[in-house]
């Protein structure tokens, strides 16, 4: 489960890091929550384009946008019917600098050294005029497993092109939906992160 994450960088740095184009209106965020907009990178022809999409997957057949609250994560081990069509060719990168998990009601921020940017594996879908996304989760390993049995799927940068390529059927890419065994850091976070209204770098301080 991943219900909150961070993207502590500005638009310029994000575009350079992911070799993407904008325009992108973005400032560092420290408490991104479901139903909010966040940067997503999709392939447009040969170009990676960064756009703001809504977090919470709304299938094309949905009757109500509220279904998105129940579809913020997709389990990589069992691709639900709702995601099978999107997996074929509507895949995306979800830039992040970390995510939160709770243990004993205390929040922890999972991140790499120096808050290095990375990308979750994601899917996107358009419902009416709204485009939304979800991120994949998998079984936790190493540090993450001490806090929760699920963790987001973090893609290796060497696999970005494969994951984004709509010419490759996503059902041939399920080998990429594996746990990340790189060195993660779990830092105590601010209890205030539990409220979606709270925002700012102070969310990262364990107070």
ChimeraX attribute file (.defattr): number of C-alpha atoms within 10 A of each C-alpha:
attribute: neighborCount
match mode: 1-to-1
recipient: residues
	/A:1	20
	/A:2	19
	/A:3	15
	/A:4	19
	/A:5	22
	/A:6	26
	/A:7	24
	/A:8	20
	/A:9	19
	/A:10	14
	/A:11	18
	/A:12	16
	/A:13	11
	/A:14	22
	/A:15	18
	/A:16	10
	/A:17	12
	/A:18	19
	/A:19	13
	/A:20	18
	/A:21	17
	/A:22	15
	/A:23	13
	/A:24	16
	/A:25	13
	/A:26	16
	/A:27	12
	/A:28	15
	/A:29	19
	/A:30	25
	/A:31	26
	/A:32	23
	/A:33	22
	/A:34	24
	/A:35	18
	/A:36	13
	/A:37	16
	/A:38	24
	/A:39	22
	/A:40	26
	/A:41	27
	/A:42	24
	/A:43	19
	/A:44	12
	/A:45	9
	/A:46	8
	/A:47	12
	/A:48	21
	/A:49	20
	/A:50	28
	/A:51	19
	/A:52	18
	/A:53	21
	/A:54	23
	/A:55	27
	/A:56	27
	/A:57	32
	/A:58	30
	/A:59	25
	/A:60	15
	/A:61	9
	/A:62	14
	/A:63	10
	/A:64	10
	/A:65	16
	/A:66	13
	/A:67	14
	/A:68	21
	/A:69	15
	/A:70	12
	/A:71	20
	/A:72	26
	/A:73	24
	/A:74	25
	/A:75	20
	/A:76	21
	/A:77	13
	/A:78	9
	/A:79	14
	/A:80	11
	/A:81	9
	/A:82	16
	/A:83	21
	/A:84	14
	/A:85	17
	/A:86	20
	/A:87	24
	/A:88	18
	/A:89	19
	/A:90	23
	/A:91	27
	/A:92	27
	/A:93	28
	/A:94	24
	/A:95	26
	/A:96	26
	/A:97	23
	/A:98	24
	/A:99	22
	/A:100	26
	/A:101	23
	/A:102	15
	/A:103	10
	/A:104	6
	/A:105	9
	/A:106	13
	/A:107	24
	/A:108	23
	/A:109	25
	/A:110	23
	/A:111	22
	/A:112	16
	/A:113	10
	/A:114	7
	/A:115	16
	/A:116	12
	/A:117	20
	/A:118	20
	/A:119	23
	/A:120	23
	/A:121	25
	/A:122	31
	/A:123	28
	/A:124	27
	/A:125	22
	/A:126	16
	/A:127	16
	/A:128	12
	/A:129	6
	/A:130	12
	/A:131	18
	/A:132	26
	/A:133	31
	/A:134	26
	/A:135	28
	/A:136	23
	/A:137	25
	/A:138	22
	/A:139	20
	/A:140	21
	/A:141	17
	/A:142	13
	/A:143	15
	/A:144	22
	/A:145	12
	/A:146	11
	/A:147	18
	/A:148	16
	/A:149	12
	/A:150	18
	/A:151	25
	/A:152	27
	/A:153	24
	/A:154	26
	/A:155	21
	/A:156	13
	/A:157	12
	/A:158	8
	/A:159	11
	/A:160	16
	/A:161	13
	/A:162	16
	/A:163	28
	/A:164	23
	/A:165	20
	/A:166	19
	/A:167	10
	/A:168	14
	/A:169	18
	/A:170	22
	/A:171	13
	/A:172	11
	/A:173	14
	/A:174	14
	/A:175	9
	/A:176	19
	/A:177	20
	/A:178	19
	/A:179	20
	/A:180	20
	/A:181	12
	/A:182	11
	/A:183	11
	/A:184	16
	/A:185	16
	/A:186	19
	/A:187	15
	/A:188	19
	/A:189	22
	/A:190	18
	/A:191	17
	/A:192	18
	/A:193	23
	/A:194	18
	/A:195	10
	/A:196	13
	/A:197	10
	/A:198	13
	/A:199	16
	/A:200	12
	/A:201	13
	/A:202	14
	/A:203	22
	/A:204	22
	/A:205	15
	/A:206	15
	/A:207	10
